[in-house]
Amino acid sequence: MELSDKEWEIIEPLLPELSSSKQGRPWRGNKEVLDAIFWVLRTGAPWWDGPEKYPPY
């Protein structure tokens, strides 16, 4: 289960803007990260066992 576009429209304004900092790894989109967090919470599996479509831990 992933966030629908309608759910994302409600949540997106509550999250911080993506940083444009040149330090560290390039940031993945907030929606991708949030979907991955929900996947971990729903399945109880560790992040690194998640599907490839989610960002790496």
C-alpha positions in Angstrom: 0.0 0.0 0.0 1.3 3.4 -1.0 0.0 6.9 -0.4 -2.6 7.9 -3.0 -2.2 11.3 -4.8 -5.1 12.7 -2.7 -3.5 11.5 0.6 -0.1 13.0 -0.5 -1.7 16.4 -1.3 -2.9 16.5 2.4 0.5 15.5 3.9 2.9 17.3 1.6 2.5 20.8 3.0 3.3 19.4 6.5 6.8 18.2 5.5 9.9 20.3 5.3 11.3 21.4 1.9 13.9 19.2 0.4 17.4 20.5 1.1 19.6 21.6 -1.9 22.8 21.0 0.2 25.7 19.6 -1.7 26.8 17.6 1.3 25.9 13.9 1.8 23.8 11.7 -0.4 21.3 13.2 -2.8 17.9 13.3 -1.0 15.2 11.1 -2.3 11.7 12.4 -2.5 9.6 12.8 0.7 6.9 10.6 -0.8 9.3 7.7 -1.5 10.7 7.9 1.9 7.4 8.1 3.6 6.0 5.1 1.6 9.1 3.1 2.6 8.6 4.0 6.3 5.0 2.9 6.1 6.1 -0.4 4.4 8.6 -1.0 7.3 5.9 -0.3 9.9 3.3 -2.4 8.1 5.5 -5.5 7.5 7.8 -5.3 10.5 10.7 -6.1 8.2 14.0 -4.2 8.3 14.4 -1.4 5.8 17.2 -3.1 3.9 14.8 -6.0 3.1 12.4 -3.6 1.4 11.5 -3.6 -2.3 14.0 -2.0 -4.7 11.5 0.8 -5.5 12.1 2.3 -2.0 15.2 4.4 -1.2 18.2 2.5 0.4 18.6 2.7 4.1 
